[in-house]
Amino acid sequence: MNIDHELRDALRRKQAPPDLADRVLARINTSAAPAPRAGHGSSMAMRWLAAAAIVTLTVGGAERYYTQQKAAEAARVQEELRMALQITNDALAVVQSKLSQPADNGGR
Amino acid sequence: MKTLTIVAFALVIPAAASAQDGRLNLSFLDRLADRATEKQEITITPEMLTSASPFVPGGPKGDAARQVMSELRGIYVRSYEFDDPKAYSMDDVNAVRKQLSAPGWRKVISNEEKGRNGEFELQEIYFFQSDGKMGGIFILNAEPGELQVVNIVGPIDFAKLAALGGVLGIPTNLPGIPR
């Protein structure tokens, strides 16, 4: 066989195997799917923990703020109550003083 | 001329049942606030008393104070001092006193003095009773240049009120009231 025949035989069009397309597509799909990463589950847990911590801090802070507001309001009411009783005390003292004075029929 | 009237507590017969409570409308006095040189206007509602009650210190006095606070239905105080001794008139006072003609109110103490130059003094104490139970008190002290009005709503027990005063740091004796 001379060189011309060898070259013509090498370049001759050959029929592709019938399952070539399926095998190529299968290979593409296999390489496109992401490989499972190590530590994916622990990352999700960290996210949930972070969310839980934020919720806990928010609720705790709100509760603390609410308690402080209630205490401040209570202190204000107690101060007003103290003042109200003091004025009541003073008014009753005046009434007592007037009652203890002898009647003055001579006018003022 | 001074007129003094004391109605013995024993003569205060239980009033007929009334839907009204012992609260008076003190808003008629609001117009005096602008003229006053000193004023204290205190409005303590039942809700305020309820919210403050848990913060009262513990102990027997605290327990007594909490009980009083749970029973009271409100405390309303107006106290004014004026530079002008005629800054307010009897009409201003009467706007509030008119309400005391409602069923349930009984005058127990009254002291009235009128001067020649139109000045007047008036001290009065009224009790409100409903179904034979004390439901409120009204204290009025009107002097030239000075006006104090106190309306306490709810069952009044002066001994308990004194206990409340003790917890809040004011003198525990309430003068003028037999204990």
Interface residues (C-beta under 8 A of the other chain):
Chain A: K70 A71 E73 A74 A75 V77 Q78 E80 L81 R82 M83 A84 L85 Q86 I87 T88 N89 D90 A91 L92 A93 V94 V95 Q96 K98 L99 A103 D104 N105 G107 R108
Chain B: M1 K2 L4 I6 Q40 I42 I44 M48 L49 S51 A52 P54 F55 V56 M69 I75 V77 S79 I109 N111 E113 K114 G115 R116 E119 E121 Q123 I125 I139 L140 N141 E143 Q148 V150 I152 L161 L164 G165 L168 G169 I170 P171 L174 P175 G176 I177
